[in-house]
Amino acid sequence: MNEAPIRSDMPMRTPVAIAVGAGFKREITSLAAMQNFLKEWPRATRGGSYGAAVHACNAARAGRLEADDARKAFLSFAEKAGIMWTGADPVTVLREAKIKRLRARRESQGRQ
């Protein structure tokens, strides 16, 4: 059987910016960085999009998938996980989310 060689790393044409910690930006610039990030992701919050991203990264490393397709799978995971970098101030975003939750809670209590 003639298998494609395992690729050690592939740079991304366009890095993926994600939010980590309290408003810090991390750029994922290569397939290896993408895989390392996914390995670090908490087991309790891994879902279908996580599995798809891991599978896509492994396939890209094995030469069965283009790196850009692995990047798209990672983007989908990042969106669903809520970690896409928006450039917005995280304190403001968290405050707005809290206000929305409080309003929704008040509205639901008013209907009861």
C-alpha positions, 0 to 999 in steps of 0.5 A, spaced: 500 500 500 502 506 498 501 511 503 502 519 503 508 521 507 506 524 514 507 532 513 510 534 520 507 541 519 504 546 514 503 553 515 496 556 514 495 561 509 491 565 513 492 564 521 486 563 525 485 568 531 482 566 537 480 569 544 484 565 550 484 567 557 481 574 559 481 578 552 488 575 550 488 573 542 492 567 540 494 566 532 494 559 530 499 559 524 500 552 522 497 545 522 501 543 528 499 549 532 492 547 531 493 540 533 496 542 539 491 547 541 486 542 540 489 537 544 489 542 550 482 543 549 478 541 556 475 534 555 468 536 558 467 541 553 469 537 546 463 536 542 462 534 534 465 540 531 471 538 536 472 531 533 471 534 526 477 539 527 481 533 530 479 528 524 481 534 519 487 535 522 489 528 522 487 527 515 491 533 513 497 531 516 497 524 512 496 528 506 488 526 505 486 533 506 488 540 504 490 544 510 485 549 508 480 544 509 482 543 516 483 550 517 475 551 515 474 545 520 478 548 526 474 555 524 467 551 525 469 548 532 472 555 534 465 559 532 461 553 536 466 554 542 465 561 542 472 563 542 473 566 535 477 573 536 472 579 535 477 584 537 471 587 542 473 588 549 472 582 553 469 586 559 464 589 555 462 583 551 461 579 558 457 585 561 453 586 555 452 578 555 450 579 563 445 584 561 442 580 556 441 574 561 438 579 566 433 582 562 431 575 559 430 572 566 426 578 568 422 577 562 421 570 563 419 571 570 414 577 568 410 571 564 409 567 569 
